């Protein structure tokens, strides 16, 4: 049995379910391109408090990336899940990109890394300086040998006065790219400062600007990652993308149907949720590779309730759930996070993550997960 606790302090117990038996793929996944956006692991005895520079446990951080690669997944690194703008400072970001790119080469693992403007300390800078900041990170990532996700920029959101400013800034950055990049549209649920990104709070108008940016440089855009938690908006943009530009879903609420697809097509994936669900994601795409759509839905469908809990409002604290599951599953020695962000979710919220992870088979080592969770309950004053 495993103990759960609710907001009133009441405890209950449910059966601890066994982990599902999934096989790692014998070769590359073929029917979908799938990236798991990986988190970072702090050094347990370091000063990873709010405002302190990130001090990472590099062995555990890189071992987690090898875990994802071993399941045939690509890794999306130095992105939102790795606590960009929420604890991962510029120096740690650069080191993460360099180290991850080197590790990817040792196993032939897929890797894309986030490029934005967050190394600039000033909150407000002119549009030209935003472009220069993007280019600086772009060149660093490409020199490290990594493919690029051009992330949404808070600096650009502040500097742009119109949709045309977005078009101009992206045109200049894309012109400097040495290879096609993935564009990233991060919604306000993930970052409230990006509510009017691409020049409008109206999704339709913002989508038109995004599509213009792509049309003006089709040879420089490999895909679009949409993280609006709006499946209809994603499908609408997906239907208008010119070939060979691909849609990478970043919708951690609705990924099962978006990846599974329908008569209008399907999305590939670049998801923070898949950092916590690597074996499930791999097994589900292997089923699609074999034409077994029913098996795909059976494997991945039950995980969506867990993902919705991890990404519950305030959504930008979802990284705490990803790190918590990593700890339960034995991928890191402690539950802490850089910037002290592990304190962002309550004990009852984490308890619901435990319940849903147990129910869908996302506890990779159930006995270890129970041991760690019960220890956390006891040290928090709850009998287990």
C-alpha positions in Angstrom: 0.0 0.0 0.0 1.0 3.6 -0.5 -0.2 6.5 1.7 -1.9 9.6 0.3 -2.8 12.8 2.0 -5.4 15.5 1.2 -5.5 19.3 2.0 -7.4 18.6 5.3 -4.6 16.4 6.5 -6.6 13.2 6.1 -4.7 10.1 5.0 -5.7 7.2 2.9 -4.0 4.2 1.2 -4.1 2.6 -2.2 -2.5 -0.5 -3.6 1.0 0.0 -5.0 0.8 -1.1 -8.6 3.6 -2.8 -10.5 5.5 -0.9 -13.2 4.5 -1.8 -16.7 7.0 -3.8 -18.7 8.1 -1.7 -21.8 10.9 -2.6 -24.2 13.4 -0.1 -25.3 13.4 0.4 -29.1 15.7 -1.7 -31.2 16.2 1.3 -33.6 15.1 4.9 -34.2 11.5 5.8 -33.7 10.0 6.6 -37.1 6.4 7.6 -37.1 6.9 10.7 -34.9 9.8 12.9 -33.9 9.7 13.1 -30.1 11.7 15.3 -27.8 11.4 15.3 -24.0 12.2 18.6 -22.5 14.6 17.7 -19.6 15.0 19.2 -16.2 18.2 19.8 -14.3 19.3 18.3 -11.0 20.9 20.5 -8.3 23.9 19.5 -6.2 22.3 18.4 -3.0 24.7 20.3 -0.6 25.0 23.4 -2.8 23.5 26.9 -2.1 20.6 26.5 -4.5 18.4 29.0 -2.8 16.3 31.7 -4.5 18.6 34.2 -6.2 21.7 32.1 -6.0 23.6 30.9 -9.2 22.5 27.4 -10.2 24.9 24.7 -8.9 24.2 21.5 -10.8 24.8 17.8 -10.1 26.3 17.2 -13.5 26.5 13.4 -13.2 22.8 13.1 -12.4 21.7 15.8 -14.8 23.5 14.2 -17.7 22.6 10.6 -16.7 18.9 11.7 -16.9 19.5 12.7 -20.5 21.1 9.3 -21.2 17.9 7.7 -19.7 15.8 9.6 -22.2 18.1 8.8 -25.2 18.1 5.1 -24.2 14.3 5.1 -24.8 14.8 6.5 -28.3 13.6 10.0 -27.4 15.4 13.2 -28.3 16.2 15.7 -25.6 15.1 19.3 -25.6 17.6 21.0 -23.3 18.1 24.4 -21.7 14.4 25.2 -22.2 11.5 26.0 -19.8 11.7 22.7 -18.1 15.3 23.3 -17.3 14.2 26.4 -15.4 15.1 29.1 -17.9 14.0 32.4 -16.3 13.3 30.5 -13.1 16.6 29.7 -11.5 19.0 28.5 -14.4 21.4 31.5 -14.8 23.3 32.3 -18.0 26.5 30.6 -17.0 24.8 27.4 -16.1 22.8 27.5 -19.3 25.9 27.8 -21.4 27.6 24.9 -19.6 24.4 22.8 -19.8 24.3 23.3 -23.6 28.0 22.4 -24.0 27.9 19.4 -21.8 24.6 18.0 -23.3 25.8 18.5 -26.9 29.0 16.6 -26.0 27.1 13.8 -24.4 24.6 13.6 -27.3 27.5 13.0 -29.7 28.7 10.0 -27.6 25.4 8.1 -28.2 24.1 9.7 -31.4 21.2 11.1 -29.3 18.8 13.7 -30.7 19.3 17.1 -29.1 17.8 20.6 -29.5 18.6 23.5 -27.2 16.8 26.7 -26.3 18.1 30.0 -27.5 16.6 33.3 -26.2 17.9 36.6 -24.7 17.9 35.8 -21.0 21.6 36.4 -20.5 20.9 40.2 -20.8 20.5 41.7 -17.3 18.6 44.9 -18.3 14.9 44.3 -18.3 14.2 46.6 -21.3 16.5 46.9 -24.3 15.9 48.2 -27.9 14.7 45.9 -30.6 18.1 45.8 -32.2 19.8 44.8 -29.0 17.2 42.0 -28.7 18.2 40.7 -32.1 21.9 40.9 -31.1 21.2 39.0 -27.9 19.4 36.2 -29.8 22.3 36.0 -32.3 24.8 35.7 -29.5 23.1 32.7 -28.0 22.3 31.2 -31.4 26.0 31.2 -32.4 27.0 29.7 -29.1 24.5 26.8 -29.4 25.5 26.1 -33.1 29.2 26.3 -32.3 28.5 23.7 -29.6 27.0 21.4 -32.2 23.4 21.6 -31.1 20.3 22.2 -33.1 18.2 25.2 -32.0 14.8 26.0 -30.6 14.3 29.8 -30.9 12.4 30.4 -27.7 10.1 33.2 -27.0 11.9 36.2 -25.5 10.6 38.4 -22.7 12.9 41.2 -24.0 11.2 41.0 -27.4 7.8 41.0 -25.8 8.7 44.3 -24.1 10.5 45.9 -27.0 8.1 45.1 -29.8 5.4 47.7 -30.5 3.7 45.8 -33.3 3.4 42.6 -35.1 5.8 44.0 -37.7 8.5 44.4 -35.0 8.2 40.6 -34.4 8.5 39.9 -38.1 11.5 42.1 -38.5 13.3 40.7 -35.4 12.7 37.1 -36.3 13.7 37.8 -40.0 17.1 39.1 -38.8 17.7 36.2 -36.3 16.6 33.5 -38.8 18.9 35.0 -41.4 21.8 34.4 -39.1 20.9 30.8 -38.4 23.3 28.2 -39.9 20.6 25.5 -40.0 16.8 25.5 -39.8 15.4 26.1 -36.3 12.3 25.3 -34.4 10.2 28.4 -33.4 8.6 28.4 -29.9 5.3 29.9 -29.0 5.0 29.8 -25.2 1.6 30.9 -23.9 0.8 33.0 -20.9 0.0 30.0 -18.7 3.7 29.2 -18.8 4.9 32.8 -18.7 2.5 35.6 -18.0 4.9 38.1 -19.5 4.3 36.5 -23.0 0.5 37.0 -23.1 0.7 39.2 -26.2 3.5 37.4 -28.0 3.6 37.9 -31.8 1.9 41.2 -31.3 -1.6 40.3 -30.0 -3.5 38.6 -27.2 -5.8 37.2 -29.9 -4.6 33.8 -30.9 -5.8 34.1 -34.5 -3.9 37.4 -35.0 -0.8 36.1 -33.4 -1.0 33.0 -35.5 -1.1 35.1 -38.7 2.1 36.8 -37.6 3.8 33.5 -36.8 2.9 32.2 -40.2 4.2 35.3 -41.9 7.5 34.9 -40.2 7.7 31.3 -41.5 6.6 32.3 -45.0 9.4 34.9 -45.1 12.1 32.4 -44.3 10.8 28.9 -45.1 14.2 27.4 -45.5 15.2 28.5 -42.0 12.3 27.0 -40.1 12.2 23.2 -39.3 9.1 23.4 -37.1 7.0 25.2 -34.6 6.5 24.2 -30.9 3.2 25.5 -29.6 2.7 25.6 -25.9 -0.7 27.3 -25.6 -2.6 24.4 -24.0 -5.2 25.0 -26.8 -5.5 22.0 -29.0 -7.8 23.7 -31.5 -5.4 26.6 -32.0 -2.6 24.1 -32.5 -4.6 22.2 -35.1 -5.4 25.4 -36.9 -1.8 26.5 -37.2 -0.7 23.0 -38.1 -3.1 22.9 -41.0 -1.5 26.1 -42.4 2.2 25.2 -42.1 4.1 24.9 -45.4 5.9 21.7 -46.1 8.3 20.6 -44.7 7.7 22.7 -41.5 6.5 20.4 -38.7 4.3 21.0 -35.7 5.8 19.9 -32.4 3.1 19.9 -29.8 4.0 21.5 -26.5 0.4 20.9 -25.2 0.8 19.0 -22.0 -2.9 18.8 -21.5 -3.9 17.3 -24.9 -0.9 15.5 -26.4 -2.5 12.1 -26.8 -4.9 13.2 -29.5 -2.5 15.7 -31.1 0.3 13.2 -31.5 -2.1 10.4 -32.4 -3.5 12.5 -35.1 -6.7 12.6 -37.2 -7.7 13.1 -40.8 -6.1 16.6 -40.7 -2.7 15.2 -39.8 -0.7 14.8 -36.6 1.8 16.7 -34.4 5.3 15.6 -33.5 6.2 16.3 -29.8 8.4 18.5 -27.7 7.0 18.1 -24.2 8.0 18.7 -20.6 5.6 16.0 -19.6 7.7 13.4 -21.5 10.6 14.1 -19.1 8.5 12.3 -16.5 7.0 9.8 -19.0 10.0 8.6 -21.1 9.2 4.9 -21.1 5.5 5.5 -21.8 6.3 8.0 -24.6 8.7 5.6 -26.2 6.4 2.6 -26.0 3.5 4.6 -27.4 5.4 5.8 -30.4 6.8 2.3 -31.0 3.1 1.2 -31.1 2.4 3.9 -33.8 5.5 2.7 -35.7 3.9 -0.8 -35.8 0.5 0.7 -36.9 -1.1 -0.3 -33.5 -3.1 2.9 -32.8 -5.2 1.1 -30.2 -2.1 0.2 -28.3 -0.8 3.7 -28.6 -4.0 5.1 -26.9 -3.9 2.4 -24.3 -0.3 3.1 -23.3 -0.3 6.9 -23.4 -4.0 7.8 -22.7 -3.9 7.2 -19.0 -0.8 9.4 -18.6 -2.7 12.6 -19.5 -4.5 12.9 -16.2 -1.0 12.8 -14.5 0.3 15.4 -16.8 -2.7 17.7 -16.2 -1.9 17.5 -12.5 1.8 18.2 -12.9 0.9 21.2 -15.1 -2.0 22.5 -13.0 -2.3 26.2 -12.4 -0.1 28.0 -11.8 1.3 26.1 -14.7 4.8 27.6 -14.6 5.5 25.7 -11.4 5.2 22.4 -13.3 9.0 21.8 -13.1 8.5 20.9 -9.4 6.4 17.9 -10.4 8.9 16.8 -13.1 11.7 16.9 -10.6 9.6 15.2 -7.9 8.8 12.3 -10.2 12.5 12.1 -11.2 13.4 11.7 -7.5 10.7 9.1 -6.9 11.9 7.1 -9.8 15.5 7.1 -8.6 17.0 9.5 -11.2 18.4 11.9 -8.7 19.5 11.7 -5.0 17.3 14.5 -3.6 14.1 16.2 -4.3 15.5 19.8 -4.3 15.7 22.2 -7.3 17.8 25.2 -8.2 16.3 28.4 -6.9 14.5 26.5 -4.1 11.7 25.9 -6.6 10.8 22.5 -5.1 8.8 24.5 -2.5 6.4 25.7 -5.2 4.0 22.8 -4.9 2.1 21.6 -1.7 2.2 18.2 -0.1 -1.5 17.4 -1.2 -0.6 18.4 -4.8 2.4 16.1 -4.7 0.2 13.4 -3.2 -2.2 13.6 -6.1 0.8 13.3 -8.5 1.8 10.1 -6.6 -1.8 8.7 -6.9 -2.0 9.4 -10.6 1.6 8.2 -11.3 0.8 4.9 -9.6 -2.5 4.6 -11.5 -0.9 5.0 -14.9 2.3 3.1 -14.3 4.7 6.1 -14.2 6.4 4.9 -11.0 9.4 3.1 -12.6 10.5 1.6 -9.4 7.3 1.4 -7.2 9.0 0.1 -4.0 11.6 2.9 -4.2 8.9 5.5 -4.9 6.9 4.3 -1.9 10.0 4.4 0.4 10.9 7.9 -0.7 7.4 9.3 -0.6 6.7 7.9 2.8 9.9 9.4 4.1 8.9 12.7 2.7 5.5 12.4 4.4 7.1 11.6 7.8 9.5 14.5 7.7 6.6 16.7 6.8 4.7 15.6 9.9 2.3 13.0 8.3 2.3 9.5 9.6 3.0 6.9 6.8 
